[in-house]
Amino acid sequence: MVGNRNLAEAAKGSGVRRFVFTGILNSHQTPAVPHFWHKKLTEDRLEELGVPFVSLRPGAFLDQMTPVLGRGLPKGRLWYAGSREVRMSYVLSGDVARYLAEAVDAPGIEGERIDIGWEGPVSANDLARFTGGVLGREVRVRSVPWWVLNFVLGVAGRLSGQAADLHAMVGYFQSGRYVADPERQREVFGAVPTAEEGVRRWLEGAGLAPGRPGTVVSGAGSRG
């Protein structure tokens, strides 16, 4: 939080043309999740200072979860933490990076907070189904139930502020409210990736799809 406030102050002092900020989806709804709420407070501070800014608010970065999600795929298992039915919004790092670059000069978006996600939210069961479609075989979810995760993180949170923040964050994910409205994303950046497309590119980029080790497929959400 302090680092972001310092950046906001520096931007004000240097008279930047536009401050492009990486926020977090629905951060304005999460006063009990410090990591999320601090992003919202930074947006507010930029606004208070009169710094020209736009905040892109991405959902969960699917490719950053590869060490967990992907480790069981050779055996047809998608490892997951929490409810396999609750849906939430995902993104890929490459798409968010492109949107951030385009936001530097995109017209008419000053002061906006823009949700970034796929066409619709997906559950762990959906991820497994789309993954199976790419791999050409059945993939089943193996998950740590939410009640177990809630208990473990709750105990850890009594001993560590970082664990308490993680507990609050995962609890918000489980609420079903971590869902993007991609309409403004579509208006500013073009076509929004579908979940099926996002999963395919995740697998290809991570080298998990057959015959495509380390392949990164570009063009998702590109302007038609």
NORNOR-V574286 format. One record per residue. N is the residue number from 1. RES is the residue in one small letter. PSI is psi as a letter, one per 20 degrees, with the letter a starting at -180 (NA if undefined). Layout:
# NORNOR-V574286
n->[N | N]
res->[RES | RES]
psi->[PSI | PSI]
This chain:
# NORNOR-V574286
n->[1 | 2 | 3 | 4 | 5 | 6 | 7 | 8 | 9 | 10 | 11 | 12 | 13 | 14 | 15 | 16 | 17 | 18 | 19 | 20 | 21 | 22 | 23 | 24 | 25 | 26 | 27 | 28 | 29 | 30 | 31 | 32 | 33 | 34 | 35 | 36 | 37 | 38 | 39 | 40 | 41 | 42 | 43 | 44 | 45 | 46 | 47 | 48 | 49 | 50 | 51 | 52 | 53 | 54 | 55 | 56 | 57 | 58 | 59 | 60 | 61 | 62 | 63 | 64 | 65 | 66 | 67 | 68 | 69 | 70 | 71 | 72 | 73 | 74 | 75 | 76 | 77 | 78 | 79 | 80 | 81 | 82 | 83 | 84 | 85 | 86 | 87 | 88 | 89 | 90 | 91 | 92 | 93 | 94 | 95 | 96 | 97 | 98 | 99 | 100 | 101 | 102 | 103 | 104 | 105 | 106 | 107 | 108 | 109 | 110 | 111 | 112 | 113 | 114 | 115 | 116 | 117 | 118 | 119 | 120 | 121 | 122 | 123 | 124 | 125 | 126 | 127 | 128 | 129 | 130 | 131 | 132 | 133 | 134 | 135 | 136 | 137 | 138 | 139 | 140 | 141 | 142 | 143 | 144 | 145 | 146 | 147 | 148 | 149 | 150 | 151 | 152 | 153 | 154 | 155 | 156 | 157 | 158 | 159 | 160 | 161 | 162 | 163 | 164 | 165 | 166 | 167 | 168 | 169 | 170 | 171 | 172 | 173 | 174 | 175 | 176 | 177 | 178 | 179 | 180 | 181 | 182 | 183 | 184 | 185 | 186 | 187 | 188 | 189 | 190 | 191 | 192 | 193 | 194 | 195 | 196 | 197 | 198 | 199 | 200 | 201 | 202 | 203 | 204 | 205 | 206 | 207 | 208 | 209 | 210 | 211 | 212 | 213 | 214 | 215 | 216 | 217 | 218 | 219 | 220 | 221 | 222 | 223 | 224]
res->[m | v | g | n | r | n | l | a | e | a | a | k | g | s | g | v | r | r | f | v | f | t | g | i | l | n | s | h | q | t | p | a | v | p | h | f | w | h | k | k | l | t | e | d | r | l | e | e | l | g | v | p | f | v | s | l | r | p | g | a | f | l | d | q | m | t | p | v | l | g | r | g | l | p | k | g | r | l | w | y | a | g | s | r | e | v | r | m | s | y | v | l | s | g | d | v | a | r | y | l | a | e | a | v | d | a | p | g | i | e | g | e | r | i | d | i | g | w | e | g | p | v | s | a | n | d | l | a | r | f | t | g | g | v | l | g | r | e | v | r | v | r | s | v | p | w | w | v | l | n | f | v | l | g | v | a | g | r | l | s | g | q | a | a | d | l | h | a | m | v | g | y | f | q | s | g | r | y | v | a | d | p | e | r | q | r | e | v | f | g | a | v | p | t | a | e | e | g | v | r | r | w | l | e | g | a | g | l | a | p | g | r | p | g | t | v | v | s | g | a | g | s | r | g]
psi->[g | g | g | h | h | h | g | g | g | h | g | g | h | i | l | q | h | p | o | o | p | o | b | p | p | k | h | i | j | l | h | i | n | g | g | g | h | h | g | g | h | g | g | h | g | g | g | h | i | k | p | p | r | p | p | p | n | q | b | p | o | g | h | i | j | g | h | g | h | i | h | i | h | h | j | k | p | o | p | q | o | a | p | i | h | p | q | r | p | r | r | q | g | h | g | h | g | g | h | g | g | h | i | h | j | p | q | k | j | p | j | q | o | p | q | p | a | a | h | r | q | q | r | h | h | g | g | g | g | h | g | h | h | g | i | k | r | p | p | q | p | o | q | o | q | h | h | g | g | g | g | g | h | g | g | h | h | i | i | p | h | g | h | h | g | g | g | h | g | h | h | g | h | i | i | j | i | m | p | q | o | j | g | h | g | g | h | g | i | a | p | p | q | r | g | g | g | g | g | g | h | g | g | g | h | i | k | i | q | p | j | l | p | j | p | o | p | r | i | p | j | q | p | NA]
